[in-house]
Amino acid sequence: MATKFASELDRVQQPVKLREMHNHHFDSTVWNDFAFRDDDIVVATYGKSGTTWTQQIVGQLLFGASPDVAISELSPWLDLRLPPAPVKLAALEAQTHRRFIKTHLPVDALVFSEKAKYLYIGRDGRDVVWSMHNHHANANAAWFGALNDTPGRVGPPIGPANPDKAEYFREWLDGDGAPFWPFWENVRSWWQVRDLPNVHLVHFEGLKRDMAGEIRRIADFLEIEVEPSLWPRIVRHCSFDWMKANAAKAAPLGGVFWDGGAETFINKGTNGRWRETLTPEDIADYETMALAELGPDCARWLANGD
């Protein structure tokens, strides 16, 4: 692994789609038929890394701090295989505002536009797993039915979450993202293109440390001019408390796929909960793997945003 960064991570080339990804969630072929506009915004993450938070930020910037922005409707997960691609593509084509689209794919599994703007949000993998466990363990029959029993699924179904968080973490680490999708290649692929002028990296911990500053940097990157009087409202509408209180606007279909509804989807927004559960051996295994898979610079950034 150590030679991978020297040959791949330190050079920046225009990304080219090299493969398709399919599983109970993904159908990456939808990108092949997506008609980009020059001002499109793509919010990319591995998952449970601050995706919804960043979509909320972009929505607030685009729509002038409106409290009525329903990002679950306006900003679809393009490579999710539901609803069917023609339905999703038609809905995006009908949008007349500046579009902002969500993806959980690595760079080489989507079509990359030189004109669109890409926000990639990173988060320590251990925090990702703790958030993912809440997402998975509270999923209801409708969630499993949509992913497992609808036409078009490729590969095995997704089963219930292991109730033991430490065991769930080990399954995820040993299976490289199991039962969802590979983690390290996702982070590595976006880190590799971080120096492209239309790519901007954000870190979950950075958002927590200085949300207002990060929002301003995102606005500058997206070239969105904001009326000065709107900044306090934008920051308030992007706070965890406000999003939790208005969770139905962010959760898919208002949260019908999770026990507890939309407020389960918007969970805690905190980091470090794994410290109370994982053993020193678990932590060392994760950190060793992060260094081997990502190299020192990317591993350090992923751990804390530095």
Steps between C-alpha positions, in 0.01 A plus 500: 500500500778744586602544135144580399507856628831585333374390161136609525424749775764758415398569143185677389334409174157567359294210639358246257230247578660156508235269642145449619395428856191300588363366826184522709539882497701593190435526130784714371382472138261790561796738467548389138168663406515804727516828306724738691449872518807715544393627842406163653618423853582144609512417871710185537576285805554140597178523701414606855777757474300821501321462168166633617668779696687615190188474284325721755782753480486508121121525503511792740760679288304447179157588638584801714466346847146381439367277779290309248783340300429126486833356399367145488285606204729754336832315527461133401752221549563441133667158518247351738311250284162622629293655358578372147755703307252644244286640781795658676656640184172654388454666837849649487452617142184682610682696771556862403711604801869427534508126565681324784529123479618238747730204430671233708717372216878511467623732227570227245142365513323821400514732201709804593428843355768766460238770556306366800615571855573208735488509879647193668440456871725276706457354848699260714387150408431411861253787529352396167431152636333628815266716293447219251406258775220731613384532139509124440379372839192727493405420141154349472335247269428765239873583474602136461218438254598796283863392483459124481170424332469756221608423142858573400696392804839355412675281754386375840236674711591706803411338829430636848771682692699318763370650827850493653671822386852370555429190291328716239813712480724194458275365224518837323877532542584141407256508209605846375165667548283189523206476467489835315790582264880537507626783720868549430474524122227761536713729716815430300337580166378843611823584679683427177309774314496753785715749306265527205354853487141373513550271802479621860558276802307556821536308825226418747719605791583827325131573467456436871795723597412796281171452318456866410851520355459177307167618357668819376777298339244277332314807373823643359584171329151478348514868402177577681460860613306527824322807627682589825177517696425135417809348661358464853193318368707273277719400793197444724324285239814286465538434872442148626218609729312673216548206265387253768187707562431511125624150419208413273633748242831312483414132541396301190120487476478677832670216688256217426783246471616524862346416834464835670459679168704792373654579839669159492650587160642823646666327793758661733752681283782420744840339466709277722226275639702198388763578766270358768460168320794408281800322649855635461555216251196609294625857493852396405371275222293783355786750515746255348260429216431871444871570466552206264200583282523879493854606582594734785359827366158368404476284815576802717242713318236229528562463874444862595479728199854637535 
